[in-house]
């Protein structure tokens, strides 16, 4: 059956019919386990029946990416063939450590790795939901180009935008400052990616944050029965699971996001990770929180202040919706930490991440934003290194050198 699927792939169009593609079929369990290890975030590489690595020979008909287009066409022929045979198929552009994969496959340097297909029978508990697609009218125009404004994202002004000058790690046109984006652009950008919104447990975990989320949640105050809690812009819901598990059963939880596409994914993740409590979902439009005045007991902002088009306006609205006895718990990545230095030196030179553009905050900026409307009760510095650890400082100036600054505040 696998050979038939591969044979169907060879029927795809190929520029000048040169067919400079090559496909490495991997079915050995030990090699699939190694493939998953090299990929990092693709456990299905080990679970699938077969992996097909997509390769092409370098040096011919590269104009207009014709060789790449041919391999892509063959890959989709294989996906259709697999589905028609009752199988599932997952296309993966990301295969992880490319050098390690090359060594594993004993692939000559003259051949390039383009990606991989994972093929197998879908699990019985599969959610069966296809990730959302953009409306047809937003990606199709007639005779001339026309596209909704919010779906065209900011770029550094330039006379030309050279495609060959852009990469994930080095994109001179990327705009990381979210305050140069509109709320509508941020909502659109964050709405469609499903990388960290996977509903399957373990598919995405934050290596950088590690156990830091739990340390942030240590700042949550005691809550009375019936209290109302809201979480702001969690995107993929990893923080939502942690928050829901920390809250008493007799309080309510609402999740606020910029686009409704997040809600199904967050709900699936919570259900599959054992969160039994009901969760309400609501949209934030143009930075305004969807709550009545003085109606919320606790507002949690989990490293999302630095993703906002207008954080000052959002915190002003937070003061509006919180009860006089309510509390704000905020965490933010710290520009003056080891992580912040690495972000500025390396990460910020590349493409903005899938959860949207962000810029880590300097401690003084964070304090100015919060102190304008709130009185800070507690402030913790979390994480000594650039990633992973969750060492906490609760006193002293060295708190402001930690990877994450987390605080609890009450309305003035």
N, C-alpha and C positions, 0 to 999 in steps of 0.2 A: 504493500500500500504506500509506503514512504517513497519507494522508487517511482511509483505512478504519480505521486504528488510532484516529485522533482521533474519527472518527464513533462507534466503539464506546465511547469514553470518554464521549460525550455521553449515552449510555444509563444512566449511573450515577444513583442517587437524588440529589435536590437538595431541600433544605428548602423547603417551600411551592412547589416546582418553579420557583423564581425563576432558577436557573442563572446566578448572578452570577460565573461563572468566565470566564477568557479564557486561551487557550493560544497562545504565540508559538513557531512552528516555525522552527528555525534549521538550515539545511543548507549554507550558504556556508562554505567552508573557512577563509577569513580570519576570519569571525565566530566560528567554532568555536575557532580558535586564540586569539582574543581572550577568549572565554569561559573557556578553560583557564587563560589568564594571570590573569584576574580571580579565578578559583576558587582558585588557588594549589596545592592538593593533589589536583586532579582531572584528571590527564592524559587520562583517557578522554573528557573533554569535546571534546578535539581529535580523538581517534581514532574516535569513534562516527560512524555515518552521519547521525544527526540528533539534535538537542537539542530538547526541548519544555519551555519555561519555563512553570511553573504559576502563574497569577495569579488574583486575584479583585478585584472592585470593592468598595471600602470604603463602609460606611454602611448596609448592610441586614442584617437577621436575624443579628446577631452573638451573640445569646443562645446559650449552650451551644456556642459556636464553630461554629455550623451552616454558615456559609459555608466555613470551613476544612474541616469534615468533608466537605462536598460536593466540593470540589476534590480532597481525598484519595481519595474514592471514585472519582472520574473517573480519577485517575492510576492507581489499581490496575486499573480496567477496561482502561486502555491497556496496562499491563504484561501482563495476561493475554492480551489480543488479540495483542500482539507475540510472546509465547511460543508461542501457538497457531499463529502463522505462521512458526515456526522461527527467530525472532530472539531476541536477548538484550536485556534492559532493566535499567538500574540507576537506582534512585530516589535522589535526592540532596537532603537537606534543606539541606546546606551548599552555597552557590553562591559564596561568597567575598565580594568587594567589591560589596555590594548597590547602592551608589550608582553604581559603574561599570557594573554590569549594567543598571541602570535607564537610564543614558545610552545604552548600546549599543542597547537595545531601543526607545529613545524612548518609554518607558512613562510615562503621565501619573501625577501624584501621587495621584490618586483610586484608582489600582489598586495592589495590594500584590503583591509577589513572595513566593511560598510555597516554591518549590523548582524542581527540574528533573528530567526524565527523559532519560537517554541511551539511545538505541536503535541497534542494529546487529547484525552477525553476530559471534558469539563467536569469538575467536582459536582456532586449532587447538590451541595449547599451553595453553589454559585448563585450570586444575586440576579444574574440574567439581565442586568440593566446596562445598556450601552451608554457611555459617556455622552453628555449633551452636545449637540451640533448647533452651530450658529444658524440663525434664520437665513433662508435662501436669499432674501432681499438685501441682507447685509453684506453678502460676498459676491453678488452677481449684479452687473450693470449692462446696459445695452448701448452699443455703438461707441460710447466713451466711458472713461473711468468715473465712477461715482460711488462713494462709500460713506457710511455714517461717521461723523467727526470723532466720536468717542472711540472708534475702533482703529484710529490712526494715532500711534503713540508718539510722545515727544522724542526728538533726536537732537543732538548737538548740531547747530546750523552749519551747513556745508553746501558748496555748489554742487557737489556730486557725493553719492554714497556708494563707495566701492565695496561690492559684495566680497571680493577677495581680501579685503582689509579687515573684515569682521570675523570674529570667532567667539565662542562662549567665554574663553579666557582673556580675550583681548578685543574689545569693541570700542573704538574711539568715538563712536557716535551715541553710546548709551547714556541716558540721563537717570542718575540714581536718586536725585533729590525729588521726593514725592510732591513737594510743594510747587514744582514746575509742571506737575500733572494736574488735570482737573479730577474732581471726584468721579465723574462719569468715565474717564479714561482708566482710573484705578479700578473701578468696579468691573469694567470690561476685561482688563488685563488679567485680573485675579479670577475671573469667573469660569474660564474654560479649562485651565490646566487641572489634571487629576493626579499629578505625581505624588504629592503629599496628601492628597484627598482620597487615597485608596481606602476602600472600606474593609480591606482584609488586615487583620492584626499582624503586626510585624513587618509589613511591606515597607512602611516608612517609620523610622524613629530618628530623632534628632541626635546625631553623634555629638554635635557641638554642645547642645544643652545638657545632655546626660540626665543626671538627677536634679538639675537646677530647678526644674518646674516645681517639684515638691517643696523645695526650699522657698520659692516664691510664695507658694500657697500657705506656708507657715505663718504668713502675715495676716491671713484671714481672721477676723475677730469672731468672738462668740456671737451666734445669730439666734434670735428668738424664734419660736415656732411660727410658721407662716411667713417668714421673711422672704423678700423677693430679691433674687440675685440675677445679675445680667453680666454676660461675658461679651467683650467687644472685639470684633474682627478676628476670630481665631483661625480663619481660612480653612485648614484641613481638619481641625477637630482633635488633634493630639492633646492640646491643652484642655479641651472640653472634657475629654475622658478623665483626666487627672482631677479637674475641678469638680466634676459630677461625683466622683468617688470620695472626695473630701467633704462634701457638703452633708449636713444632716438630712435625713429622709423627709423631714417635715418642712423644708423650705422649697421654694419654686426656683427654676432656672430657665432663663431666656438667653438665647444666642442671637447676637446682632451682627449682620454682615452687610456687605455692599451689594451683593447679587444673590438671588435666590438659588442659583446653581449649587451653592455650597451646602444647602440644607439637607438634601438627600444623602450626600456623602458623609456629612457629620452624623446624621441619624444612623446610617448603616454602620459607621465605625463604632459609635457608642453601643449599638445593639450587639455587634460581634465581639466587643471587648467587655461585655457583661454589665453595661450600665442599664439598670432597670428603671430608673426614674423617668418620668415624662419630661420632655424639654420643649419649650416653645421657641419659635423662630420668627425673627422680625427683620425688616430691611431698614437700613440707615440711608437716608437720601440727602445728598449734599451736606453731609456731616452732622445732620440733626438726629438725635436719638429718638426712637419711636415710643417714648414713654411720657406719661403725664407728669406734671410738676410734683416733686416731692413724693414719688411713688416707689423708689428703689432703695433697698437697705444696703446693698453691696454691689459695686460696679468693679469688675475685674478687667484690666487692660493688659493682656499678656504679650509683651514685646511687640506691640502694634502701634504705639504712639509714633514711632519713627517711620511708619508706613503711611502716615496720614497727610492729605493735602493741606489741612489746616488744623494742626493739633491744638492750637490755642482756642479755636472756636469749639472744638469737641469737648475740651475740658470745661469751658464755660457752660456748655450744655449739660455736662455731667453734674455740675453744681446745681443746675436747675432741676434735674430729675431725682437727685439724691434727697432723701429725707434729712432733716437737720441732724438726726442721730446716725445717718448713714455713713458708710466708709467707702473710700476709693483705694483699690490696690493696683498699683502700676509697676510694671517692670520694663526696663529698656536696656538695649545693648549700649555699651559704654565706649565712646570714641577714644578715651584716654587710657584704655586698658591695653594689654598685650593683644587681645583680639582686635581692638580698634585699630591698632597700628598695622596688623596683618591685613585687615579689611582695606585700609587706605592704600597699602603698598601693593596688594595683589588682587583681592576680590573686587574692589571697586573699579578696576581696570577692565573688567569683563562685562558680560551681558547681565542685566538685572535679573534677579531670580524669579522663579515662577510665581511666588506669592506676592510679587510686586516690588517696585523700587523702594529702597529704604536707605537712610543714612543714620548710623549710630549717633546718639546724642552725647554731647559733652555734659558732665555733671551739672555745671552751672546753668546750662540751657534747660535741663530737666527740672532743676529746682525752681527756676524762674517760671516755667510753665505751670508747675503745680502750686507754687506759693501765691500765684495771682488770685486763686479762688479757694485754696485749701490750706489747712494747717497740718504739717507733717507730724505724725506721731512716732513713726519708726522708720528707719532706713537701713537696709542691709546691702552689703556688697557680696556678690556670689561669683565664685570661680576665679582661681588665681591664674590659670593658664588660658590659652586661646580657645580651648575646647574641652568639653568632657567633665571636668571636676566640678564639684558643687561645694567647695569649702566656703564657709560663711563668716563674714565679719559684721558684727552688729554695732561696733563702736570705733571711733577714731577716723582720722583722715584717709587711712589706707583703704577704707571702704570704696573710695572714689577711684581706685585703680583697678577694681575688679571687673570681670567680663560683663556682668549684669548688675545693674542697680535696681533694687526692688524697694518699694516703700508703701506705707499705709498712711492715709490722710483723711481728715474730716472736713466738711464744708466750713468755711469761715462764717 
